[in-house]
Every structure is written in C-alpha cells, then in structure tokens.
C-alpha cells in the first residue's frame, strides 16, 4: 500500500476513531469534559476543538478556501453535540476531498502560509496530507489519555484494528 491508498486508509481511520472517541465522550459529564487537566489544549473538549479547528484550517488550505481563526486554541463550539455534528460534517468533507485526489496531485508542490511561523512554506502535497492525518492521531492520543484519567475506557485505538483492514481468506 502506498500513496493515495495509504492516505485513504488514514482517512477511514480518522473517521472511525473520531466516532469512537466522540461516542465515549458523550457519556462524560460536560463539566468533566471541559475541566482543565493540564493538557496542551487544557481539556478533553479543548483538545477535540483543536483537532477540528486544525482540520478545518488544513482542509481550507487544501481546497483554496481559507478558514480564518484567531488562535490555535480558539473554541469553535462550546456545545458538545454541535461539536460532534461539525466533526462529522468535516470528516465527510475530508473523505470527499481525499477521494477526489490523484497520485499526480500528491506529487506536486503545495505552498501555504503558516499561522505558527507567520511565513510561507512549500512541501509536496502528499507530505502535507500525511502531516494532516498524523496531527489528528497525535492529539487523539492525548484525548484517550485524558479519557482514561477521568475513568472512561477508550478501548483499542490501533490502526491494525480498523474494521476491514485485515486481509481475510
């Protein structure tokens, strides 16, 4: 597996994990989800918000429809149900975009303006898409730790257990 097939697998993994995480988080009381646990984005809710925010920033760049933000910890939605609904919409947008890509596009240079470094950078599009999915995985790992800390079980999160990934005979 390589190139576009790999990125499609990461896209599927992203959707699967988001549904899994949000399904668990809906059972956590709102005050507990929003409690500052000393994480980089403070809380479960803050971290979920950041993942959605970053996904929208990157997807906006990729689709040439910039998503303007004030900061990387900006709260998009304080209501959990709305946050989850918007997560699902964004995951569908990501899937539609990934399915529209070609191997040729992934091999092309892509220029964007960094919010963090405040300057332009150029990478191959495929490299940036890989970063996009890696960023999600990184922060979902933080969320699963926070979920465990408040007494809930996130279950298995390994890519190997992605439904349909195993080759069956």
DRENFIBA-201923 format. One record per residue (C-alpha): chain; residue in one letter; x, y, z. Coordinates in steps of 0.25 Angstrom, whole numbers. Example, Ala and Ser with C-alpha at 12.3 -4.5 7.8 and 13.67 -1.06 7.14 Angstrom:
<rs>
R|kette|rest|u|v|w
R|A|a|49|-18|31
R|A|s|55|-4|29
</rs>
This chain:
<rs>
R|kette|rest|u|v|w
R|A|x|0|0|0
R|A|x|5|14|-4
R|A|x|2|28|-8
R|A|x|-13|30|-9
R|A|x|-17|17|-4
R|A|x|-10|19|9
R|A|x|-16|33|11
R|A|x|-30|27|8
R|A|x|-27|17|19
R|A|x|-23|28|29
R|A|x|-36|36|25
R|A|x|-44|24|28
R|A|x|-36|22|41
R|A|x|-39|37|45
R|A|x|-54|35|43
R|A|x|-54|22|51
R|A|x|-46|28|62
R|A|x|-54|41|63
R|A|x|-67|33|64
R|A|x|-61|24|75
R|A|x|-56|36|83
R|A|x|-68|44|82
R|A|x|-77|33|85
R|A|x|-69|31|98
R|A|x|-68|46|101
R|A|x|-84|47|100
R|A|x|-84|39|113
R|A|x|-75|48|121
R|A|x|-81|60|128
R|A|x|-79|73|121
R|A|x|-72|79|133
R|A|x|-63|68|133
R|A|x|-60|68|118
R|A|x|-57|83|120
R|A|x|-49|82|132
R|A|x|-34|87|131
R|A|x|-26|75|132
R|A|x|-12|82|129
R|A|x|-12|76|115
R|A|x|-7|85|104
R|A|x|-21|89|100
R|A|x|-25|88|115
R|A|x|-37|78|114
R|A|x|-44|67|106
R|A|x|-53|78|100
R|A|x|-42|87|97
R|A|x|-34|77|90
R|A|x|-45|72|82
R|A|x|-48|86|78
R|A|x|-33|88|74
R|A|x|-33|76|65
R|A|x|-46|81|58
R|A|x|-40|95|57
R|A|x|-27|89|51
R|A|x|-34|80|41
R|A|x|-42|92|36
R|A|x|-30|101|35
R|A|x|-23|90|26
R|A|x|-35|86|18
R|A|x|-37|101|15
R|A|x|-23|102|10
R|A|x|-24|89|2
R|A|x|-37|94|-4
R|A|x|-33|108|-6
R|A|x|-44|113|3
R|A|x|-37|118|15
R|A|x|-42|116|29
R|A|x|-39|128|38
R|A|x|-36|127|52
R|A|x|-31|136|64
R|A|x|-23|125|70
R|A|x|-20|110|70
R|A|x|-27|108|83
R|A|x|-40|116|79
R|A|x|-53|109|83
R|A|x|-61|107|71
R|A|x|-73|101|78
R|A|x|-76|100|93
R|A|x|-87|91|92
R|A|x|-83|76|91
R|A|x|-94|71|82
R|A|x|-91|83|72
R|A|x|-76|80|73
R|A|x|-79|65|69
R|A|x|-88|69|58
R|A|x|-78|78|52
R|A|x|-67|68|54
R|A|x|-76|58|45
R|A|x|-78|68|35
R|A|x|-63|72|34
R|A|x|-60|57|33
R|A|x|-69|55|21
R|A|x|-62|67|15
R|A|x|-49|61|17
R|A|x|-53|48|11
R|A|x|-59|55|-1
R|A|x|-46|63|-3
R|A|x|-37|51|-1
R|A|x|-46|43|-11
R|A|x|-44|54|-21
R|A|x|-29|54|-21
R|A|x|-19|47|-31
R|A|x|-5|42|-29
R|A|x|-1|53|-39
R|A|x|-6|64|-29
R|A|x|0|57|-17
R|A|x|14|59|-24
R|A|x|12|74|-27
R|A|x|18|85|-18
R|A|x|8|92|-9
R|A|x|10|106|-3
R|A|x|3|111|9
R|A|x|4|121|20
R|A|x|8|116|34
R|A|x|0|122|45
R|A|x|10|118|55
R|A|x|23|123|48
R|A|x|16|134|40
R|A|x|22|131|27
R|A|x|20|123|14
R|A|x|25|109|13
R|A|x|25|99|1
R|A|x|24|84|2
R|A|x|19|73|-6
R|A|x|4|72|-5
R|A|x|5|57|-1
R|A|x|15|61|11
R|A|x|5|71|16
R|A|x|-7|61|15
R|A|x|1|51|23
R|A|x|4|62|33
R|A|x|-11|66|34
R|A|x|-14|51|38
R|A|x|-2|50|47
R|A|x|-7|63|54
R|A|x|-20|57|57
R|A|x|-15|44|62
R|A|x|-5|51|71
R|A|x|-16|59|78
R|A|x|-26|48|79
R|A|x|-15|40|87
R|A|x|-15|52|97
R|A|x|-30|51|97
R|A|x|-30|36|100
R|A|x|-21|39|112
R|A|x|-30|49|117
R|A|x|-42|40|115
R|A|x|-34|29|124
R|A|x|-31|40|134
R|A|x|-46|43|137
R|A|x|-49|28|138
R|A|x|-54|24|124
R|A|x|-49|13|115
R|A|x|-45|18|100
R|A|x|-42|3|96
R|A|x|-33|-1|85
R|A|x|-28|10|76
R|A|x|-18|3|67
R|A|x|-19|5|52
R|A|x|-18|-10|51
R|A|x|-32|-12|57
R|A|x|-38|-3|47
R|A|x|-50|-10|42
R|A|x|-48|-16|29
R|A|x|-33|-14|29
R|A|x|-29|-29|32
R|A|x|-28|-38|20
R|A|x|-38|-49|21
R|A|x|-36|-62|14
</rs>
